[in-house]
Amino acid sequence: HAFQSDKFGLDWSDTVVLLLPAGNSSHLEAGYGVGQSKELFIYGEPIRGKYDAMYGFANEICETWDELVEVLK
C-alpha cells in the first residue's frame, strides 16, 4: 500500500523536492520523478566530502528554506 500511495503522489505531482539528508528510497523517488519529466529541487546540505554527480539532474540545490521557497514560486 505504501508503494502505491507514494507512486500515486509522484505521478500526480509536477515537482519533486528531495530533503537532505535522505535515504536510498528518497533518492530513487527523485530519480523516478526526473525520469517522468518532473522538476527536481534538492533542499539541504549534501554530506561533506561526498559528491553526487547525479545531483546535476536537479533544477536547483537550495541550502536555505528561503532559497527553496523562492525557487518554488
N, C-alpha and C positions, 0 to 999 in steps of 0.2 A: 504494500500500500504506500509506503514512504517513497519508493522509487516513482510510482505512477504520479503521485502528488507533486514531487519535485520536477519531474519531466513536464507535467502539465504547466507548471509555473514558468519553466524555461521557454516552452513553446509559446505561451501566451505573451510573454514579455517582449519588449523591443530593446531592452538594455539589461546588462548583467553587471553587478558590482561584486568584485572579489574582495572580501575583507581579510586583510592580513593581520596576524598570522593565520594561515588556513591549511587544512589538511589535503590529502590526495583527492578526496571526493570533491571538494570545493574547486580544486584546480581542474578536475575533469569536467565539472559542470561549466566552468568558464570556457574551457576549450570547446565543449559542445555548443555553447552559445555563439562563440566566434564562428564555428562551422555552420551555424544556422543564420549567419549574417546579422547577428545581434551586435550592438555596440558593447564594448567591454571597458570598464573603468576599474582600476585597482586602487584600493584605499588602504593605506597603512605603510609601514616601513618594511621593505624587504629585509631579510636576515642579513646582517653584516657579513661580508666575505662570501656570501652565496649569491652568485649572479645567475639569473634565469633568463636565458636568451629569448624564451618564448613569451616573456612579458612584452616583447616587441609587438605582439598582436593587439595589445591594449590601445585604446584610443587615447588614454591618458593614465598616468600613475600619479595619484594625489597623496601627499603625506599629511595634509591637514583636512579637517572636516570642512572648513570654509572653502578650501580649494575644490573639494568634491562637490559641494553644493553649487558652486559657481559653474562648473563644467556640466552639471546635470540640468541647468536652467534651459 
